[in-house]
C-alpha cells in the first residue's frame, strides 16, 4: 500500500525546487498571480507536461518565458537525473504544501500527515522523526521561492465543496486504501484544493483572475457537523484573502452553511462576500420562461411548486414567480425547524406582490402532484423527488446540490422534462485558463467553464462582480429580488446569457420537449 502514496526523496525534492528557482530567478515574479501560477511552469520544467512547449497564450505555459530560460539550459540536464515517478510525487507535494505554507500552518500539517496519510507507512519513532525533519526541510526549501510569487493580484475567490464521497475519492485515490476512521480524520483536517484560473477577452477586452477553492469534504458530512463546516469554510476564505481575492463567492451549499455569509463577513471585514443566489435565482426564472415558451405552457394559468421555499433561493424564486402573475403557487419546505413561520412570512410577502395568487403551504412533497412546473432548491444530500410525485407533462427545474432528482426518474418518465437549474452561458468571446485540472464533481461540473463556456449562476455572479470591480458585500443572507434584477443587468453588459436547456450534462431531446408540449396543449384545450 505504501507504494501508492509514498513521499518523495528529500534530495530529489531539493534538487527539483532549487533548479526551478534558478531557472526562474531572472523572470519577473509579477507576471505570476500567485504561487499557484508557478506550479504548472515547474511541472513543464520537470518535463511532466507533454508537449513541453504548449501554447504561449496561456500564462501557465513555459512558452511565455522560454527565451529567458534558454541561457540556463544546462540546468535542464540536472532535471533529467530525477526519476519520472519522483517528479510526479514532488509536484503533488508542492500543490499540497502550498495551502498550509500560506496559512502558516506547517507544523500542524506535518503532524496531520503522520496521523493520516502516512500512518501505516511510517514504522516506529525513528521513521516518524526522520519524516517530520525532512518535511520541515522541504517547507524551508520552498518558502522563500514560493512567497516571492505572492503578488496579491486577485479579483475573486470562489469556495465550493464536494457532493459525494466518490467525488473526493477520485481526487485522492489513497483515501480508498485507508481505514475508515483514518480517512475520516484526513477529511476532517485536510487542507483545501486550490485551482487558479484566468478568464480573458470579456467584452471591452477585460480580463479577471481568481481562485476556485475546494473544501475537501462532501455534502452529507458537512450537513451533519457544524463545527467541521465552520472550520473548513473559514480556512478556505482566509486562504482566498491571503492569495489576494477582493470578493469571495460561495458555491454548492457553502452559503447555507455560512449563514448566508454573515459570519464570514464579520470575521473578514476587509473582503467582500456574495452568496451567488441573486444570479442563480435570475437564471432559474429565465429557464422557467424559456421552457414554458418551448412547450407552450401558459405561466399565468399554471400551478408552480417550489420545494425548499423557506430557503434563500426558494423564497427568491417564489417572489419573482409571483410577479409573473401565476395562478397558483405551492410552497413546500421540508427541512427547517421553523418551517411554518418561514412559510407564513413568505406568504405575506407574496400576497403584497400579487394579491390574486392562490397560495398553498405544505411540508409534504406529495403535494406537488398538481404542479405544472416544479422548482427544487433544497439542501437534501439525497434524491427526494420520485417518479410518482409528478403529473404527466410536468417540468422540473432542479437547482439542488447534490441533485434532488435522480436519473431513474428521467428514465422512467418519458412524459416529463427535468432541467438543470442555474446552468448559464458565459460569453463566447472568452478564453479560460486553469493552472491545473479541475476536480471531477458529478453535480458541479466546473470543467464546463473551460470546455463549453457554461457555468452555474453562483460562479457567474462572482465573475460579473469581479468584472465590475465591485467592492464590499453584495448578496448576504436571504435573497433580495432587487439584487437579482441588478445582477442580470450587470451580466447583460458582459454578454452572459441563457445556456441550452439541459439535464445531466446533455441537451434536452426535442422529442421529449414535443411530447410534453402535446400533453400541455391537450390539457389546456
C-alpha positions in Angstrom: 0.0 0.0 0.0 2.9 2.4 0.7 3.9 2.5 -2.9 0.5 4.1 -3.8 1.4 7.4 -2.0 5.0 7.2 -0.7 6.6 10.6 -0.3 9.5 11.9 -2.4 13.2 11.7 -1.6 14.4 14.8 0.2 17.4 15.2 -2.1 15.4 14.9 -5.3 12.8 17.4 -3.9 15.5 19.9 -3.1 17.2 19.4 -6.5 13.9 20.0 -8.4 12.9 23.1 -6.4 16.4 24.7 -6.4 16.8 24.1 -10.2 13.3 25.6 -10.8 14.2 28.5 -8.6 17.5 29.1 -10.5 15.7 28.9 -13.9 13.1 31.4 -12.8 15.4 33.7 -10.9 15.6 36.3 -13.6 11.9 36.1 -14.6 9.9 39.0 -13.3 7.7 37.4 -10.4 5.0 39.9 -11.2 4.0 38.1 -14.3 2.6 35.4 -12.0 -0.6 36.0 -9.9 0.4 33.7 -7.0 2.5 30.6 -6.1 -0.2 28.5 -7.8 0.7 30.2 -11.1 4.2 28.8 -10.8 3.4 25.1 -10.2 2.3 24.5 -13.8 5.6 26.0 -15.1 7.6 23.9 -12.7 5.7 20.9 -14.0 6.8 21.7 -17.5 10.4 22.4 -16.4 10.3 18.9 -14.9 9.1 17.5 -18.2 5.7 16.3 -16.9 3.5 18.3 -19.3 3.8 16.9 -22.8 4.2 18.6 -25.2 6.5 20.9 -23.2 6.1 23.9 -25.5 2.3 24.2 -25.2 0.6 27.4 -26.3 2.1 30.8 -25.5 -1.3 32.3 -24.9 -1.6 30.6 -21.5 0.0 32.3 -18.5 0.7 28.8 -17.2 2.8 27.8 -20.2 6.6 27.8 -20.1 6.5 29.0 -23.7 5.8 32.5 -22.5 9.1 32.7 -20.7 11.2 30.1 -22.7 13.6 32.7 -24.1 14.5 33.8 -20.6 15.3 30.2 -19.7 17.5 29.5 -22.8 20.7 30.8 -21.3 20.3 28.4 -18.3 19.6 25.4 -20.5 22.4 23.4 -18.8 20.2 23.2 -15.7 17.7 21.1 -17.5 20.3 18.3 -17.7 20.2 18.1 -13.9 16.4 17.7 -14.0 16.8 14.6 -16.2 18.6 12.8 -13.4 15.4 12.7 -11.3 13.3 9.6 -12.0 9.9 10.3 -13.5 8.0 8.8 -10.6 9.8 11.1 -8.2 9.0 14.1 -10.3 5.3 13.3 -10.0 5.5 12.9 -6.2 7.4 16.2 -6.0 4.7 18.1 -8.0 1.9 16.6 -5.9 3.7 17.5 -2.7 4.2 21.1 -3.9 0.5 21.5 -4.6 -0.5 20.1 -1.2 2.1 22.0 0.8 1.1 25.4 -0.6 -2.1 25.9 1.4 -0.5 25.1 4.8 2.5 27.2 3.9 0.3 30.3 3.0 -1.8 29.7 6.1 1.4 29.4 8.3 0.2 26.0 9.5 3.2 23.9 8.6 3.8 22.1 11.9 0.1 21.1 12.2 0.2 19.9 8.6 3.3 17.7 9.2 1.6 16.1 12.3 -1.6 15.7 10.4 0.2 13.6 7.6 1.8 11.4 10.2 -1.6 10.6 11.7 -3.4 10.0 8.5 -1.9 9.6 5.0 1.4 8.1 6.1 0.2 6.4 9.3 0.7 2.9 8.1 3.8 3.7 6.1 5.8 5.1 8.9 7.0 2.4 11.3 8.3 3.5 14.7 9.5 6.7 16.2 12.8 6.8 14.2 11.0 6.9 10.9 8.4 9.4 12.1 11.1 11.7 13.4 13.0 11.5 10.1 9.8 12.1 8.1 9.0 15.2 10.2 12.5 16.6 9.8 12.6 16.0 6.1 9.1 17.6 5.5 10.2 20.6 7.6 13.3 20.8 5.4 11.0 20.7 2.3 9.0 23.6 3.7 12.2 25.6 4.4 13.2 24.9 0.8 10.0 26.2 -0.9 9.2 29.0 1.5 11.4 31.8 0.0 10.9 30.6 -3.5 7.1 30.4 -3.4 6.4 33.5 -1.3 8.4 35.5 -3.9 5.3 35.0 -6.2 2.7 36.0 -3.6 1.7 39.2 -5.5 -1.9 39.7 -4.1 -3.1 40.3 -7.7 -6.5 38.6 -7.5 -10.0 39.7 -8.4 -12.1 36.9 -6.8 -12.2 33.7 -4.8 -14.9 31.1 -5.0 -15.4 28.4 -2.3 -17.1 25.1 -3.1 -17.3 21.6 -1.6 -17.6 18.1 -2.9 -21.0 16.5 -3.4 -20.3 12.8 -2.7 -17.6 10.6 -1.2 -17.0 9.2 -4.8 -16.0 12.7 -5.9 -13.4 13.1 -3.2 -12.1 9.5 -3.7 -11.4 10.2 -7.4 -9.3 13.2 -6.5 -7.5 11.4 -3.6 -7.3 7.8 -4.5 -5.3 6.9 -1.4 -8.4 7.5 0.7 -9.9 4.2 -0.5 -6.9 2.4 1.0 -7.1 4.0 4.4 -9.1 2.5 7.4 -12.5 4.3 7.7 -11.5 6.3 10.9 -8.2 7.4 9.4 -9.8 8.5 6.2 -12.4 10.4 8.2 -9.7 12.1 10.2 -7.9 13.1 7.0 -11.1 14.7 5.7 -11.7 16.5 9.0 -8.3 18.2 9.0 -7.2 18.2 5.3 -6.5 21.5 3.5 -8.3 23.0 0.5 -7.6 22.2 -3.1 -6.9 25.4 -5.0 -7.2 26.0 -8.7 -6.1 29.3 -10.0 -7.9 30.5 -13.2 -7.6 33.4 -15.6 -10.5 34.4 -17.8 -9.6 36.6 -20.7 -11.4 38.5 -23.5 -14.6 39.6 -22.0 -16.4 42.4 -23.9 -14.4 45.5 -23.5 -11.1 43.5 -23.5 -11.5 42.8 -19.8 -9.6 40.0 -18.0 -10.0 38.7 -14.5 -8.2 36.1 -12.4 -9.0 34.3 -9.2 -9.0 31.0 -7.2 -11.6 28.2 -7.0 -11.1 26.7 -3.6 -12.5 23.3 -2.9 -13.3 22.3 0.7 -12.2 18.6 0.9 -15.5 17.3 2.4 -18.7 16.1 0.9 -22.2 17.4 1.4 -23.5 14.9 4.0 -20.6 15.2 6.4 -20.8 19.0 6.3 -24.5 18.9 6.9 -24.0 16.7 10.0 -21.1 18.6 11.6 -21.5 22.3 12.2 -18.0 22.7 13.8 -16.4 20.9 10.9 -18.1 23.1 8.2 -17.4 26.3 10.1 -13.7 25.5 10.5 -13.2 24.3 6.9 -15.2 27.2 5.2 -13.3 29.7 7.4 -10.0 28.2 6.4 -10.9 28.4 2.7 -12.0 32.0 3.0 -8.8 33.0 4.8 -6.7 31.3 2.1 -8.6 33.2 -0.6 -7.9 36.5 1.2 -4.2 35.6 1.6 -3.9 35.0 -2.1 -5.4 38.4 -2.9 -9.1 37.9 -3.6 -11.1 41.1 -3.2 -14.5 39.4 -3.2 -15.4 35.8 -2.5 -18.3 33.8 -3.9 -19.9 30.7 -2.5 -20.9 27.5 -4.4 -22.8 24.4 -3.6 -24.3 24.7 0.0 -21.4 27.0 1.2 -23.8 30.0 1.6 -26.3 27.9 3.6 -23.5 26.5 5.8 -22.1 30.0 6.3 -25.4 31.5 7.4 -25.7 33.5 4.2 -22.1 34.6 4.5 -22.7 36.8 7.6 -20.3 35.2 10.0 -17.6 35.1 7.3 -18.1 38.9 6.7 -17.8 39.6 10.4 -14.6 37.5 10.6 -13.1 39.1 7.5 -14.3 42.7 7.1 -11.7 43.7 4.5 -13.1 41.2 1.9 -16.4 41.3 0.2 -18.7 38.2 0.1 -21.7 37.1 -2.0 -23.8 34.0 -1.9 -24.3 33.7 -5.6 -28.1 33.4 -5.0 -29.1 36.5 -7.0 -27.8 35.3 -10.3 -28.9 31.7 -9.6 -32.5 32.9 -9.0 -32.5 35.1 -12.1 -31.2 32.2 -14.2 -33.9 29.8 -12.8 -36.6 32.3 -13.7 -35.2 32.6 -17.2 -35.0 28.8 -17.6 -38.7 28.7 -16.4 -39.7 31.3 -19.1 -37.7 29.5 -21.8 -39.1 26.1 -21.0 -42.6 27.5 -20.9 -42.1 29.1 -24.3 -40.7 25.9 -25.8 -43.6 23.7 -24.5 -46.4 26.2 -24.8 -47.0 26.3 -21.0 -49.0 29.4 -20.0 -47.3 30.6 -16.8 -50.2 32.8 -15.8 -52.6 29.8 -15.8 -50.2 27.4 -14.2 -49.6 25.9 -10.8 -46.0 26.2 -9.8 -44.5 24.3 -6.8 -41.3 25.4 -5.0 -39.6 22.8 -2.9 -37.3 24.4 -0.4 -39.5 27.6 -0.4 -38.2 28.6 3.0 -34.6 28.9 1.9 -32.9 31.8 0.2 -33.1 30.6 -3.4 -36.6 29.0 -3.0 -38.1 32.2 -1.4 -36.5 34.4 -4.0 -37.9 32.3 -6.8 -41.3 32.4 -5.2 -41.3 36.2 -5.1 -40.3 36.5 -8.7 -42.7 33.8 -9.9 -45.5 35.8 -8.1 -44.5 38.9 -10.2 -45.3 36.9 -13.4 -49.0 36.7 -12.4 -49.0 32.9 -11.9 -52.4 31.4 -10.9 -51.2 29.2 -8.0 -48.0 28.6 -6.0 -47.4 25.6 -3.8 -44.8 26.5 -1.2 -43.1 23.4 0.3 -40.5 23.4 3.0 -39.2 20.1 4.3 -36.1 20.6 6.5 -36.4 23.7 8.7 -37.1 23.7 12.4 -39.1 27.0 11.9 -40.9 25.9 8.7 -44.3 27.3 9.5 -43.0 30.7 10.5 -40.9 30.9 7.3 -43.8 30.0 5.1 -46.1 32.4 6.9 -43.7 35.3 6.3 -43.2 34.3 2.7 -46.9 34.1 2.0 -47.4 37.6 3.4 -44.6 38.9 1.2 -46.1 37.2 -1.9 -49.6 38.5 -1.3 -48.2 42.0 -1.3 -46.6 41.3 -4.7 -49.6 39.5 -6.2 -52.8 39.6 -4.0 -54.7 37.4 -6.5 -52.4 34.4 -6.5 -53.6 31.3 -4.7 -51.0 30.1 -2.1 -50.8 26.7 -0.6 -48.3 25.8 2.1 -47.1 22.3 2.7 -44.5 20.1 4.4 -45.2 17.2 2.1 -43.5 16.7 -1.3 -46.5 14.6 -2.4 -48.4 17.9 -2.7 -46.7 18.7 -6.0 -48.9 16.3 -7.9 -50.9 19.1 -9.3 -47.9 21.3 -10.3 -47.3 22.1 -13.9 -43.7 23.3 -13.1 -41.6 22.4 -10.1 -38.6 24.3 -8.8 -36.3 22.4 -6.5 -34.0 24.3 -4.2 -33.2 22.1 -1.1 -30.1 21.2 0.8 -31.0 17.5 1.0 -27.9 15.3 0.4 -30.0 12.6 -1.4 -32.6 12.5 -4.2 -36.0 13.1 -2.8 -38.3 13.5 -5.8 -39.8 10.3 -7.1 -41.5 9.4 -10.3 -44.9 9.0 -8.7 -44.9 12.6 -7.4 -45.2 14.1 -10.9 -48.2 14.6 -13.2 -47.8 14.0 -17.0 -46.3 17.0 -18.7 -44.6 18.3 -15.6 -41.4 20.5 -16.0 -38.9 20.2 -13.1 -36.0 22.7 -12.6 -33.6 21.1 -10.1 -31.2 23.7 -8.6 -30.3 21.4 -5.6 -26.7 20.4 -4.9 -26.4 17.4 -4.8 -29.2 16.8 -7.3 -32.6 16.0 -5.8 -33.9 14.2 -8.9 -32.2 11.0 -10.0 -31.5 9.8 -13.5 -34.0 7.0 -12.8 -36.9 9.4 -12.7 -35.9 10.7 -16.2 -35.6 7.1 -17.5 -39.0 6.0 -16.1 -40.9 9.1 -17.2 -40.8 10.0 -20.9 -43.7 12.5 -20.3 -41.8 15.0 -18.2 -38.8 17.4 -18.6 -36.1 17.7 -16.0 -33.8 20.7 -16.3 -30.5 21.8 -14.6 -31.4 24.9 -12.5 -28.8 27.5 -12.7 -26.6 26.5 -15.7 -25.9 29.6 -17.8 -23.9 30.6 -20.8 -20.6 32.5 -20.4 -19.7 35.0 -23.2 -18.5 33.1 -26.3 -15.6 35.5 -26.7 -13.8 34.4 -23.5 -10.8 32.1 -23.0 -10.5 30.3 -19.7 -7.1 29.1 -18.5 -6.6 26.9 -15.4 -3.4 26.2 -13.5 -4.4 22.6 -13.0 -7.2 20.2 -13.9 -10.5 20.9 -12.1 -11.6 18.2 -9.7 -14.3 16.0 -11.3 -17.5 16.6 -9.4 -20.6 14.8 -10.5 -23.1 17.5 -9.8 -20.9 20.6 -10.1 -19.1 20.3 -13.5 -16.8 23.4 -13.3 -14.8 22.0 -16.2 -17.7 23.1 -18.4 -16.5 26.7 -17.9 -13.5 25.7 -20.0 -14.9 23.2 -22.4 -18.4 24.5 -23.1 -18.3 28.1 -21.8 -21.1 27.2 -19.4 -21.2 27.5 -15.6 -23.6 27.8 -12.6 -25.2 31.1 -11.7 -23.4 31.3 -8.3 -20.0 31.2 -10.1 -21.2 33.5 -12.8 -22.2 36.0 -10.1 -18.7 36.3 -8.7 -17.3 36.7 -12.3 -19.7 39.5 -13.1 -18.9 41.3 -9.8 -15.1 40.9 -10.4 -15.5 42.3 -13.9 -17.4 45.3 -12.4 -14.7 45.8 -9.8 -17.4 45.6 -7.2 -16.2 46.4 -3.6 -17.7 45.1 -0.4 -20.5 42.6 0.3 -23.1 42.1 -2.4 -25.6 39.5 -1.5 -25.6 38.2 2.1 -28.4 36.3 3.9 -31.8 35.8 2.2 -32.1 36.7 -1.4 -33.4 40.1 -2.5 -35.3 40.2 -5.8 -33.8 43.7 -6.4 -30.4 42.1 -6.4 -31.5 39.5 -8.9 -32.6 42.2 -11.3 -29.4 44.2 -10.7 -27.0 41.2 -11.4 -29.0 40.4 -14.6 -28.5 43.9 -15.8 -24.7 43.8 -14.9 -24.3 40.4 -16.6 -26.1 41.6 -19.8 -23.3 44.2 -20.3 -20.8 41.4 -20.5 -22.9 39.1 -22.7 -23.7 36.4 -20.1 -26.8 34.5 -21.3 -29.1 31.5 -21.0 -27.5 28.1 -21.8 -29.3 25.5 -23.9 -32.0 23.6 -21.8 -30.2 20.6 -20.4 -30.2 17.8 -17.8 -27.4 15.5 -16.6 -24.9 17.3 -18.9 -26.9 16.6 -22.0 -29.3 18.8 -24.0 -32.9 18.0 -23.6 -34.1 16.0 -26.6 -36.5 17.7 -29.0 -38.8 14.6 -29.0 -39.2 14.9 -25.2 -40.0 18.6 -25.5 -42.5 17.9 -28.2 -44.1 15.1 -26.2 -44.5 17.3 -23.2 -45.8 20.1 -25.4 -48.5 17.9 -26.8 -49.6 16.9 -23.2 -49.8 20.6 -22.2 -51.7 21.5 -25.3 -54.2 18.8 -24.7 -54.6 19.7 -21.1 -55.1 23.4 -21.7 -57.5 22.7 -24.6 
